[in-house]
Amino acid sequence: MNRSEKRFCKKSAKKRPQNVKCQYMDPMDTDYKRLQYVRYADDWICGIIGSKEDAENIKSDIINLATK
């Protein structure tokens, strides 16, 4: 994101409510990683934005925690 885009985001963020923020990171960046999960009753799902290797590592960590 270049400087003018960041300035635009900052200006527009001031106009919007406080709970809505502009992202300052590029989600398509190769170093950008995120883990999100959703839980409903006794079910859950884990979503990973990152490499397949990251996803497999997290999957093995979850399996190790669940089998303890």
VENNOR-V773866 format. One record per pair of residues at least 12 apart in sequence whose ideal C-beta (glycine too) atoms are under 7 Angstrom apart, sorted by the first residue. I is the first residue (numbers start at 1). J is the second residue. If there is no record, write none. Layout:
I_J + I_J
//
This chain:
1_24 + 1_26 + 6_24 + 9_22 + 9_24 + 27_49 + 32_49 + 33_49 + 33_50 + 33_54 + 34_49 + 35_48 + 35_58 + 46_62
//
